Amino acid sequence: MKTLPLLAICTAVALSASEARGADAEASLAAPEDGGPRRWQVSAPDGIAMQASPAPDARAIATLADGAILANLGCAPAGGRVWCKVRPLHGRARGYVPAAFLQPARGPDGTVPMGADDSALRARRGDFDANGTLSCAQVRGQPMGRCTFGVARGTGGDATVVVTFSNGFRRTLFFAHGAFISADATMSGTGFDTDWQTEGDRHVIRVDDQRYTLPSAAIFGR
């Protein structure tokens, strides 16, 4: 058996490690649909501006605080650096941030969710991880009653909850990073006229004229 010189072995190992790091870096900058992280967390002690386009002299459309959670909409090189298109977790505006100030966000469940979330797709199919009941009211001023729900869970605190009222009306609630984001559009409204807060181990939610009180365990499965 021919033995490779020690220098050749070390060189091969170093090249393999370098290639692996390159592959990891490429994967970490991919959009979720290409296997990248679902969300970013800002890593900039003084905060960072979100630009209207991928250029340092572009108009700043928002200031993002250190630790802010952002949806990953994909990254690409521009002007000699890599920029990532992002959207704040509770916001609809989109903009660009240098990749150097971002790191993959770890969800409330301790995982770093990679790849696209499929909970909405599974919820549409009725493929639920759990079913239960919650307190609800369909119209303004109505006392809270009971609704049934099914929840399809993703990782990182992502989930899609389908609520069914006693009269058959259904509303879908979307959660990301353990937080309520929006609901689907119905004749009741767009799903973005919302208030949301946590009270103990419950999510207290208003969407348009409807109200929901959902146990946090429904989102995380515990």
C-alpha positions in Angstrom: 0.0 0.0 0.0 1.4 3.4 -1.0 1.6 5.9 1.9 0.9 9.5 1.2 3.4 12.0 2.6 2.3 13.8 5.8 2.3 17.2 4.0 0.0 15.8 1.3 -2.4 14.5 4.0 -2.4 17.8 5.8 -3.0 19.7 2.6 -5.9 17.4 1.6 -7.5 17.8 5.1 -7.1 21.6 4.9 -8.6 21.8 1.5 -11.6 19.6 2.6 -12.2 21.8 5.6 -12.0 24.9 3.5 -14.4 23.5 1.0 -16.8 22.5 3.8 -16.6 26.0 5.3 -17.4 27.4 1.8 -20.3 25.1 1.4 -21.6 26.0 4.9 -21.3 29.7 4.2 -23.1 29.4 0.9 -25.9 27.4 2.5 -26.2 29.9 5.4 -26.8 32.7 2.8 -29.4 30.9 0.8 -33.0 31.8 0.9 -35.3 29.4 2.9 -36.7 27.8 -0.3 -33.1 26.8 -1.1 -32.4 25.4 2.4 -31.1 28.6 4.1 -32.1 29.9 7.5 -35.7 31.0 7.8 -34.9 34.1 9.8 -31.9 36.4 10.6 -31.0 38.1 13.9 -29.3 41.5 13.7 -25.8 41.4 15.3 -24.9 45.1 15.5 -24.5 46.7 19.0 -25.5 50.1 17.7 -28.2 48.8 15.4 -28.2 48.9 11.6 -30.1 50.7 8.9 -32.4 48.7 6.5 -31.7 50.2 3.0 -34.2 50.6 0.2 -31.7 48.9 -2.2 -28.4 47.0 -1.7 -26.0 49.9 -1.5 -24.5 51.8 1.4 -25.7 55.2 0.1 -29.3 54.0 -0.5 -32.2 55.5 1.4 -32.6 54.1 4.9 -36.2 53.0 5.4 -35.9 51.7 9.0 -33.4 51.3 11.8 -33.1 47.8 13.1 -32.0 47.3 16.7 -29.4 44.7 17.8 -31.2 41.4 18.2 -34.1 42.2 15.9 -35.6 39.2 14.1 -35.9 39.4 10.3 -37.4 37.2 7.7 -34.8 35.9 5.2 -35.7 36.8 1.6 -32.4 35.8 0.1 -28.9 37.2 -0.2 -26.7 38.2 -3.1 -23.4 40.1 -3.8 -23.7 43.8 -4.8 -21.1 46.5 -4.8 -18.4 44.3 -3.4 -20.3 43.0 -0.4 -23.1 40.5 0.3 -26.5 42.0 1.0 -29.6 40.2 2.3 -33.2 41.1 1.5 -35.2 41.1 4.7 -38.5 41.9 6.3 -38.9 42.6 10.1 -40.9 39.9 11.9 -43.8 42.3 12.6 -43.7 44.5 9.6 -44.5 44.4 5.9 -41.8 46.7 4.5 -38.8 45.0 2.8 -35.3 46.2 2.5 -31.6 45.3 2.5 -29.0 44.7 5.2 -25.3 43.7 4.8 -24.9 40.0 5.5 -22.0 40.8 7.8 -24.4 42.2 10.4 -26.7 39.1 10.4 -26.7 35.7 11.9 -29.1 32.8 11.7 -31.9 33.3 14.3 -32.5 30.7 16.9 -36.2 30.2 17.6 -37.8 30.1 21.1 -37.7 26.3 21.0 -33.9 26.5 20.7 -33.7 25.4 17.1 -32.4 27.4 14.1 -35.1 26.7 11.5 -33.7 26.0 8.0 -35.7 25.7 4.8 -39.2 26.9 4.1 -41.9 26.4 6.7 -44.5 23.9 5.5 -47.1 24.3 8.3 -49.5 26.4 6.2 -49.5 23.8 3.4 -50.1 21.0 5.9 -52.9 23.0 7.6 -54.6 23.5 4.2 -54.6 19.7 3.8 -55.9 19.2 7.3 -52.7 17.5 8.3 -52.6 18.7 11.9 -50.2 17.9 14.7 -52.9 18.5 17.4 -56.5 19.6 17.8 -58.2 21.4 20.7 -60.6 24.1 21.8 -60.0 27.8 22.6 -61.9 30.8 23.7 -63.2 33.0 20.8 -65.7 35.6 19.8 -66.6 36.3 16.1 -68.1 39.8 16.2 -67.4 42.9 18.2 -69.0 43.0 21.6 -69.9 39.3 21.6 -69.0 37.4 24.8 -66.3 34.8 24.5 -67.4 31.3 23.5 -65.7 28.1 22.4 -64.1 27.3 19.1 -62.3 24.2 17.8 -58.9 24.4 16.2 -56.3 22.3 14.5 -52.6 23.3 14.5 -49.8 22.3 12.1 -46.4 23.0 13.7 -43.1 23.8 12.1 -39.8 24.4 13.9 -38.4 27.5 15.5 -41.8 28.5 16.9 -43.6 28.5 13.5 -47.2 27.2 13.3 -50.5 27.6 11.4 -53.7 27.4 13.4 -57.1 26.9 11.8 -60.0 28.0 14.0 -63.6 26.9 13.4 -66.5 28.8 15.0 -69.7 27.1 15.9 -71.5 28.4 12.8 -68.8 26.9 10.5 -66.8 30.1 9.9 -63.1 29.4 9.7 -60.0 31.6 10.2 -56.4 30.7 9.8 -53.8 32.2 12.2 -50.1 32.4 11.3 -47.3 32.3 13.8 -43.5 32.7 13.3 -40.7 32.7 15.9 -43.4 32.0 18.6 -45.3 35.2 17.8 -48.6 35.8 16.1 -48.1 37.4 12.7 -51.4 37.7 10.8 -54.5 35.8 9.7 -55.8 34.9 6.3 -58.0 37.4 4.4 -61.8 36.8 4.6 -64.9 38.9 4.2 -64.2 39.9 7.8 -61.0 41.8 6.7 -57.4 41.5 5.4 -56.0 39.7 8.5 -53.5 42.5 9.2 -55.7 44.6 11.4 -54.5 42.9 14.6 -53.6 43.3 18.3 -51.6 40.6 20.0 -50.0 40.0 23.4 -49.1 37.2 25.7 -50.7 36.8 29.1 -49.0 34.1 31.1 -49.1 30.9 29.0 -51.7 32.3 26.6 -51.7 34.3 23.3 -54.5 36.9 23.4 -55.3 37.9 19.8 -57.6 40.3 18.0 -58.0 40.0 14.2 -60.4 42.5 12.7 -63.5 42.1 14.9 -62.7 38.6 16.1 -60.9 37.6 19.4 -59.0 34.5 20.2 -57.3 33.2 23.4 -54.9 30.4 22.4 -52.7 28.3 24.8 -49.0 28.7 24.0 -48.7 25.0 24.2 -50.7 24.8 20.9 -47.7 26.5 19.2 -44.8 24.6 20.8 -46.5 21.3 21.6 -45.7 21.2 25.3 
